């Protein structure tokens, strides 16, 4: 790599570092999104280096044609539409940042549109399955009480994995039965907490010190702790949820299945779609509407099983 190419790569790396810092501190993106976007930007400038050479391509010289050519190559390589759409979202965000902070004169990603994708119906558990999974948790230990409370909050409030992992003790309002949640883009909302979840939280908090004693950092405010007394990571939560859900089902063993179940069960019982949107922290009603399809599918199944003339009989 010649000196000019090295300088351009350093410039890309420098701007990428600034961008990742921005979406972490200013936009409050999840650690998973930050990691994914970092990989996506690096993949893009490796593509530019292979096609044109970084000695002639700097961020300021990127055109819309360059971006479309890159996306076309991804399609040729049989990337899934969902993967390409994530890369489009990343590039739009990255170049918007560069333009906003005057690193480039114009934004080449303006006008890029996501590919049409078939909306997948979210996987959900029925209520009996969720109760069964929770009954398998050994609550004789502080770890067990913690795991049960994680289930109660996921299913009882519908919050996201990252939101639950980032909860602090100060976010819990027992008097009013509310949890202050920091959602996507740093947007805060209040999530109602039912009596069962509230009681589970109180029991867990009464035993939380058993975990806190295992770390020197006694003043941590993290709500959920791991066995070493530190904040339980999103990966740690995923593993704990999967451990119990796999005992009752070979599918859907991840935290978002409980969030999906929360939304679907509310709609099944007649909850207003707009209210469910607010509870989930969705910015758009169209995102929430996918759960109406789940409810419709359930109704059709109930109809087929229960109505004598639902299916043609020979």
For each residue, the residues with C-beta under 8 A, 3 or more apart:
1: 5 6 9 54
2: 5 6 55
3: 6 7
4: 7 8 55
5: 1 2 8 9 49 53 54 55
6: 1 2 3 9 10
7: 3 4 10 11
8: 4 5 11 12 54 55 57 58
9: 1 5 6 12 13 45 49 54
10: 6 7 13 14
11: 7 8 14 15 58 59
12: 8 9 15 16 41 45 54 58 59
13: 9 10 16 17
14: 10 11 17 18
15: 11 12 18 19 59 98 103
16: 12 13 19 20 38 41 42 94
17: 13 14 20 21
18: 14 15 21 22 97 101
19: 15 16 22 23 37 41 94 97 98
20: 16 17 23 24 34 37 38
21: 17 18 24 25
22: 18 19 25 26 27 97
23: 19 20 26 27 29 33 34 37 93 97
24: 20 21 27 28 29 34
25: 21 22 28
26: 22 23 186
27: 22 23 24 185 186
28: 24 25 182 184 185 186
29: 23 24 33 34 37 184 185
30: 33 34 162 184 234
31: 34 35 162 234
32: 35 36 162 234
33: 23 29 30 36 37
34: 20 23 24 29 30 31 37 38
35: 31 32 38 39
36: 32 33 39 40 86 90
37: 19 20 23 29 33 34 40 41 90 93 94
38: 16 20 34 35 41 42
39: 35 36 42 43
40: 36 37 43 44 86 87 90 91
41: 12 16 19 37 38 44 45 90 91 94
42: 16 38 39 45 46
43: 39 40 46 47 87
44: 40 41 47 48 70 87 91
45: 9 12 41 42 48 49 54 57
46: 42 43 49 50
47: 43 44 50 51 70 73
48: 44 45 51 52 54 57 62 66 70
49: 5 9 45 46 52 53 54 57
50: 46 47
51: 47 48 69
52: 48 49 56 57
53: 5 49 56 57
54: 1 5 8 9 12 45 48 49 57 58
55: 2 4 5 8
56: 52 53 61
57: 8 45 48 49 52 53 54 61 62 66
58: 8 11 12 54 61 62
59: 11 12 15 62 98 103 104
60: 103 104 105
61: 56 57 58
62: 48 57 58 59 66 67 95 104 108
63: 66 67 108
64: 67 68 108 109 110 111 112
65: 68 69
66: 48 57 62 63 69 70 108
67: 62 63 64 70 71 91 108 109 112
68: 64 65 71 72 112
69: 51 65 66 72 73
70: 44 47 48 66 67 73 74
71: 67 68 74 75 84 87 88 112
72: 68 69 75 76
73: 47 69 70 76 77
74: 70 71 77 79 83 84 87
75: 71 72 78 79 84
76: 72 73
77: 73 74
78: 75
79: 74 75 83 84
80: 83 84
81: 84 85 115 116 117
82: 85 86 117
83: 74 79 80 86 87
84: 71 74 75 79 80 81 87 88 115
85: 81 82 88 89 114 115 117
86: 36 40 82 83 89 90
87: 40 43 44 71 74 83 84 90 91
88: 71 84 85 91 92 112 113 114 115
89: 85 86 92 93 114
90: 36 37 40 41 86 87 93 94
91: 40 41 44 67 87 88 94 95 109 112
92: 88 89 95 96 109 112
93: 23 37 89 90 96 97
94: 16 19 37 41 90 91 97 98 109
95: 62 91 92 98 99 104 107 108 109
96: 92 93 99 100 107 109
97: 18 19 22 23 93 94 100 101
98: 15 19 59 94 95 101 103 104 107
99: 95 96 102 103 104 105 106 107
100: 96 97
101: 18 97 98
102: 99
103: 15 59 60 98 99
104: 59 60 62 95 98 99 107 108
105: 60 99
106: 99 110
107: 95 96 98 99 104 110
108: 62 63 64 66 67 95 104
109: 64 67 91 92 94 95 96 112
110: 64 106 107
111: 64
112: 64 67 68 71 88 91 92 109
113: 88
114: 85 88 89 117
115: 81 84 85 88
116: 81
117: 81 82 85 114
118:
119: 290 293
120:
121: 290 293 294 297
122: 256 257 260 264 290 291 294
123: 251 252 257 260
124: 252 257 260 261 264 265 294
125: 129 130 133 245 249 252 257 258 261
126: 129 130 261
127: 130 131 261 265
128: 131 132
129: 125 126 132 133 248 249
130: 125 126 127 133 134 151 155 258 261
131: 127 128 134 135
132: 128 129 135 136 248
133: 125 129 130 136 137 151 244 245 247 248
134: 130 131 137 148 151 152 244
135: 131 132
136: 132 133 244 247 248
137: 133 134 144 147 148 151 244
138: 141 144
139: 144 145 148 203
140: 144
141: 138 144 145
142: 145 146 204 207 208 210 211
143: 146 147 211 227
144: 137 138 139 140 141 147 148
145: 139 141 142 148 149 200 203 204 207
146: 142 143 149 150 204 208 211 224 225 232
147: 137 143 144 150 151 240 244
148: 134 137 139 144 145 151 152 200 204
149: 145 146 152 153 197 200 201 203 204 224
150: 146 147 153 154 164 224 237 240 241
151: 130 133 134 137 147 148 154 155 241 244 258
152: 134 148 149 155 156 196 197 200 201
153: 149 150 156 157 159 164 179 193 197 201
154: 150 151 157 158 159 164 241 255 258 259 262
155: 130 151 152 158 258 261 262
156: 152 153 193 194 196 197 262
157: 153 154 179 181 191 192 193 197 262 279
158: 154 155 191 259 262 263 279 280
159: 153 154 163 164 179 181 191 259 281
160: 163 164 183 184 256 259 281
161: 164 165 234 237 238 255 256
162: 30 31 32 165 166 234
163: 159 160 166 167 181 182 183 281
164: 150 153 154 159 160 161 167 224 237 255
165: 161 162 224 231 232 233 234 237
166: 162 163 182
167: 163 164 171 172 179 181 222 223 224
168: 171 221 222 223
169: 172 205 221 222 223
170: 221
171: 167 168 179 180 181 223
172: 167 169 179 193 201 223
173: 176 177 178 179 180
174: 177 198 201 202
175:
176: 173
177: 173 174 192 193 194 195 198
178: 173 190 191 192 193
179: 153 157 159 167 171 172 173 190 191 193
180: 171 173 188 189 190
181: 157 159 163 167 171 188 189 190 191 281
182: 28 163 166 186 187 188
183: 160 163 186 187 188 189 281
184: 28 29 30 160 187 281 283
185: 27 28 29
186: 26 27 28 182 183
187: 182 183 184 281 283
188: 180 181 182 183
189: 180 181 183 278 281
190: 178 179 180 181
191: 157 158 159 178 179 181 279
192: 157 177 178 279
193: 153 156 157 172 177 178 179 197 198 201
194: 156 177 197 198
195: 177 198 199
196: 152 156 199 200
197: 149 152 153 156 157 193 194 200 201
198: 174 177 193 194 195 201 202
199: 195 196 202 203
200: 145 148 149 152 196 197 203 204
201: 149 152 153 172 174 193 197 198 204 205
202: 174 198 199 205 206
203: 139 145 149 199 200 206 207
204: 142 145 146 148 149 200 201 207 208
205: 169 201 202 208
206: 202 203
207: 142 145 203 204 210 211
208: 142 146 204 205 211 212 225
209: 212 213
210: 142 207 213
211: 142 143 146 207 208 214 225 226 227 229
212: 208 209 215 218 220 225 229
213: 209 210 229
214: 211 227 228 229
215: 212 218 220 228 229 230
216:
217: 220 229 230
218: 212 215
219:
220: 212 215 217 225 229 230 231
221: 168 169 170
222: 167 168 169 225 230 231 232
223: 167 168 169 171 172
224: 146 149 150 164 165 167 231 232 237
225: 146 208 211 212 220 222 229 230 231 232
226: 211 229 230 231 232 233 236
227: 143 211 214
228: 214 215
229: 211 212 213 214 215 217 220 225 226
230: 215 217 220 222 225 226
231: 165 220 222 224 225 226
232: 146 165 222 224 225 226 236 237
233: 165 226 236 237
234: 30 31 32 161 162 165 237 238
235: 238 239
236: 226 232 233 239 240
237: 150 161 164 165 224 232 233 234 240 241 255
238: 161 234 235 241 242 254 255
239: 235 236 242 243
240: 147 150 236 237 243 244
241: 150 151 154 237 238 244 245 253 254 255 258
242: 238 239 245 246 253 254
243: 239 240 246 247
244: 133 134 136 137 147 151 240 241 247 248
245: 125 133 241 242 248 249 252 253 254 257
246: 242 243 249 250 253
247: 133 136 243 244
248: 129 132 133 136 244 245
249: 125 129 245 246 252 253
250: 246 253
251: 123
252: 123 124 125 245 249 257
253: 241 242 245 246 249 250 257
254: 238 241 242 245 257
255: 154 161 164 237 238 241 258 259
256: 122 160 161 259 260
257: 122 123 124 125 245 252 253 254 260 261
258: 125 130 151 154 155 241 255 261 262
259: 154 158 159 160 255 256 262 263 280
260: 122 123 124 256 257 263 264 291 294
261: 124 125 126 127 130 155 257 258 264 265
262: 154 155 156 157 158 258 259 265 266 279
263: 158 259 260 266 267 276 279 280 288 291
264: 122 124 260 261 267 268 291 294 295 298
265: 124 127 261 262 268 269
266: 262 263 269 271 276 279
267: 263 264 270 271 273 276 291 292 294 295
268: 264 265 295 298
269: 265 266
270: 267
271: 266 267 275 276
272: 275 276
273: 267 276 277 285 288 289 292
274: 277 278 285
275: 271 272 278 279
276: 263 266 267 271 272 273 279 280 288 291
277: 273 274 280 282 285 287 288
278: 189 274 275 281 282
279: 157 158 191 192 262 263 266 275 276
280: 158 259 263 276 277 287 288
281: 159 160 163 181 183 184 187 189 278
282: 277 278 285 287 288
283: 184 187 287
284: 287 288
285: 273 274 277 282 288 289
286: 289
287: 277 280 282 283 284 290
288: 263 273 276 277 280 282 284 285 291 292
289: 273 285 286 292 293
290: 119 121 122 287 293 294
291: 122 260 263 264 267 276 288 294 295
292: 267 273 288 289 295 296
293: 119 121 289 290 296 297
294: 121 122 124 260 264 267 290 291 297 298
295: 264 267 268 291 292 298 299
296: 292 293 299 300
297: 121 293 294 300 301
298: 264 268 294 295 301 302
299: 295 296 302 303
300: 296 297 303 304
301: 297 298 304 305
302: 298 299 305 306
303: 299 300 306 307 310
304: 300 301 307 310 311
305: 301 302 310
306: 302 303 310
307: 303 304 310
308:
309:
310: 303 304 305 306 307
311: 304
312:
313:
314:
